[in-house]
Amino acid sequence: MKKTLILSILYLSIFSLTKAQNEACQCVQVFEQMTQKIEKNYIAYHLNKSEIEEAYKTQKSEFHKKSTETTMEQCTALLQDFLRFFQDKHVFAVAFPKPTEEELNTTKILLQNNLIKDVGTVTAKDIEGYWTDGSSKYAILPNPNENIKFSHVAIIIEHQDAAKIGEIKLGVSLNQQQEWVGKYYPNNYAERYTQIKTYKEGKLLNIWGGIIWARLDDKNTAIFSPIKPTLKNLNEKTVLIDLPSFLIEKKDFDDFLKTNENSIAEASYLIIDLRGNTGGNGIYYNLFSFFAEKSLKSPQGLAIASDDNIAYFTKFANLNQANDPHTVVVNNMKTNNGQIVKGPIYPDFMPKIRKSNIQKVVIWTDKGCMSAAEAFILQAKGLSTKVTTIGNATGGVIDYNNVNSIPISCERYGIYFGYPTYSMHENVKTQGYNKTGIIPDIIIETNVDYTNFTLEFLNK
């Protein structure tokens, strides 16, 4: 009897805890907390408040109602739909859930019970085709399994763990905005919301959360890294550097420059392929040394003083130095909470000039160039008159920078709200790039061969 009573109490305690957790994990509460964070922390909201306030209130009311009818499993998708209002990809909701072992095992069994061993003939069309993440191979194809709800799936076709071959890595369908959205299944089976999109004429696949895949010519093509920089000598005068991502370590980038410094320095013409580079970190400054001509003045943007933003800038501040750029911002925010204040101002930047023969630099751009890639473009043009941009307009994710990610509500679902902490400069409303992207100096059609077009341009 005593044992039964203890087990009953234990069961009731677990049941009560689970019930309390479920009650705390409601999408409406997550939505309310996120909108509060927007209104306190997001500088673009404050700079544009007079123009967007009525439309924002309407959007907020509509989605608040939707959030009361949305499960936590669908909550991230709803939050992301709401955040489209701001037309700023630096504002986002992302989930890194912490499921129970039982839930992980359920997902694993689902995937293992629905293996697709034979993918048949896979054509290269939009997202369809063969892909690699640098360690495995995948085939994206129309979903042949009626037990899986998505229209398209990515199937693992090569993996170091043979038991995973045939598993679904992600599943997506087109939403009302004609975006590919669905679920991504990491190796630990903690499924999460995802969006995917191709860039660079379909050669790169960007997966929500900083994951990049590269297209393979066929299933037998050797695996390669989709994010590492590469160099190719096009002729005796021209070098092509491909920079698919800035999501690599700075040391690795500097090692790449060191390995190839003679090829770069001895070239007359340097082509930098930034297409599909959705950003990352400012690891690229040493590349400027090969063609910079002058110093670059750092613009000063605007920020909103809030507790979250104070905590963000404090992480980078040297509080023992009164003139430290981040310390100045922190101190200003502490005395002006809730007000718009000046962002950090950094010293002028002048790279160490290397001896080189470079006469002209061309940067290839497309809609996939965002964030740090757009900063690279603006900084390169600011440092040198040798630079010409060729291609198409960039993605327009540059006006508001330096993203802070903060957890929202229920820890179990791991939802984070990300937002930029300050504007690029004080006049982004009238002199920004988010609405148009950075327009290249020379616009070319997407079906034009970039290499031949650029070589003709360089030799004029």
Secondary structure, DSSP 4 states (H G I P E B T S, - for coil): -HHHHHHHHHHHHHHHHHHHHHHH--HHHHHHHHHHHHHHH-HHHHHTHHHHHHHHHHHHHHHHHHHTT--GGGHHHHHHHHHGGG--TTSEEEE-----HHHHHHHHHHHHTT----------BTTBEEEE-SS-EEEEEE---TTS--SEEEEEEE-SSGGGTT-EEEEEEE-TTS-EEEEE--TT---EEEEEEEETTTTEEEETTTEEEEEESSTTSPP--SSS-EEEE-SSSEEEEE---B-S-HHHHHHHHHHHHHHHHH-SEEEEE-TT---B-S--GGGGGGT--S-BPPP--EEE--HHHHHHHHTT--TT-TT-HHHHHHHHHHHSTTSEEE---PPPB-PPPPP----EEEEEE-TT--THHHHHHHHHHHH-TTEEEEES------SEEEEEEEE-S-GGGTEEEEEEEEESSTTHHHH-STTT----SEE--TTS-HHHHHHHHHT-
